[in-house]
Amino acid sequence: MEVKNANVLITGANRGIGKATAKRLAEDGANLFLSVRKYDQALVDEMKKAGASSVQILETDLSSREGVQSLVDRVLPLKIDI
């Protein structure tokens, strides 16, 4: 599947599997929408350096129903491909 310039949403993107997935997709030139609890400029810089076409951080706490709904409300207007 071609992901160059595709809009990709990743939750938990600041560590573990989420971060590894984000980096791999960045290497393929994806536009990354990264859901993390706190804004992390170092993460943005790392993904851009890896080759992401763009990186947008979505500060979100997914530990509550309200947090999940907040993320849904923010991404619905976006054209998310993956």
Contacts in CASP RR format, 6 or more apart in sequence:
PFRMAT RR
TARGET T0000
AUTHOR 0000-0000-0000
METHOD contacts of the structure
MODEL  1
MEVKNANVLITGANRGIGKATAKRLAEDGANLFLSVRKYDQALVDEMKKA
GASSVQILETDLSSREGVQSLVDRVLPLKIDI
3 25 0 8 1.000
3 28 0 8 1.000
3 29 0 8 1.000
3 30 0 8 1.000
3 82 0 8 1.000
4 28 0 8 1.000
4 29 0 8 1.000
4 30 0 8 1.000
4 53 0 8 1.000
5 29 0 8 1.000
5 30 0 8 1.000
5 31 0 8 1.000
5 53 0 8 1.000
6 30 0 8 1.000
6 31 0 8 1.000
6 81 0 8 1.000
6 82 0 8 1.000
7 30 0 8 1.000
7 31 0 8 1.000
7 33 0 8 1.000
7 78 0 8 1.000
7 79 0 8 1.000
7 80 0 8 1.000
7 81 0 8 1.000
7 82 0 8 1.000
8 25 0 8 1.000
8 30 0 8 1.000
8 31 0 8 1.000
8 32 0 8 1.000
8 33 0 8 1.000
8 80 0 8 1.000
8 81 0 8 1.000
8 82 0 8 1.000
9 33 0 8 1.000
9 35 0 8 1.000
9 58 0 8 1.000
9 75 0 8 1.000
9 80 0 8 1.000
9 82 0 8 1.000
10 18 0 8 1.000
10 21 0 8 1.000
10 22 0 8 1.000
10 25 0 8 1.000
10 32 0 8 1.000
10 33 0 8 1.000
10 34 0 8 1.000
10 35 0 8 1.000
11 18 0 8 1.000
11 35 0 8 1.000
11 60 0 8 1.000
11 62 0 8 1.000
11 71 0 8 1.000
12 18 0 8 1.000
12 19 0 8 1.000
12 34 0 8 1.000
12 35 0 8 1.000
12 36 0 8 1.000
12 62 0 8 1.000
13 19 0 8 1.000
13 21 0 8 1.000
13 22 0 8 1.000
13 32 0 8 1.000
13 34 0 8 1.000
13 35 0 8 1.000
13 36 0 8 1.000
13 43 0 8 1.000
14 34 0 8 1.000
14 36 0 8 1.000
14 37 0 8 1.000
14 40 0 8 1.000
14 43 0 8 1.000
19 43 0 8 1.000
22 32 0 8 1.000
22 34 0 8 1.000
22 47 0 8 1.000
23 46 0 8 1.000
23 47 0 8 1.000
23 50 0 8 1.000
25 32 0 8 1.000
25 52 0 8 1.000
26 32 0 8 1.000
26 47 0 8 1.000
26 48 0 8 1.000
26 50 0 8 1.000
26 51 0 8 1.000
26 52 0 8 1.000
26 55 0 8 1.000
27 50 0 8 1.000
27 51 0 8 1.000
29 51 0 8 1.000
29 52 0 8 1.000
29 53 0 8 1.000
30 52 0 8 1.000
30 53 0 8 1.000
30 82 0 8 1.000
31 52 0 8 1.000
31 53 0 8 1.000
31 54 0 8 1.000
31 55 0 8 1.000
31 56 0 8 1.000
32 47 0 8 1.000
32 52 0 8 1.000
32 54 0 8 1.000
32 55 0 8 1.000
32 56 0 8 1.000
33 56 0 8 1.000
33 58 0 8 1.000
33 75 0 8 1.000
33 78 0 8 1.000
33 80 0 8 1.000
34 43 0 8 1.000
34 47 0 8 1.000
34 55 0 8 1.000
34 56 0 8 1.000
34 57 0 8 1.000
34 58 0 8 1.000
35 58 0 8 1.000
35 60 0 8 1.000
35 62 0 8 1.000
35 71 0 8 1.000
36 43 0 8 1.000
36 57 0 8 1.000
36 58 0 8 1.000
36 59 0 8 1.000
36 60 0 8 1.000
37 59 0 8 1.000
37 60 0 8 1.000
37 61 0 8 1.000
38 59 0 8 1.000
39 57 0 8 1.000
39 59 0 8 1.000
40 57 0 8 1.000
43 55 0 8 1.000
43 57 0 8 1.000
44 55 0 8 1.000
44 57 0 8 1.000
47 55 0 8 1.000
48 55 0 8 1.000
58 71 0 8 1.000
58 74 0 8 1.000
58 75 0 8 1.000
60 67 0 8 1.000
60 70 0 8 1.000
60 71 0 8 1.000
60 74 0 8 1.000
61 67 0 8 1.000
62 68 0 8 1.000
62 71 0 8 1.000
END
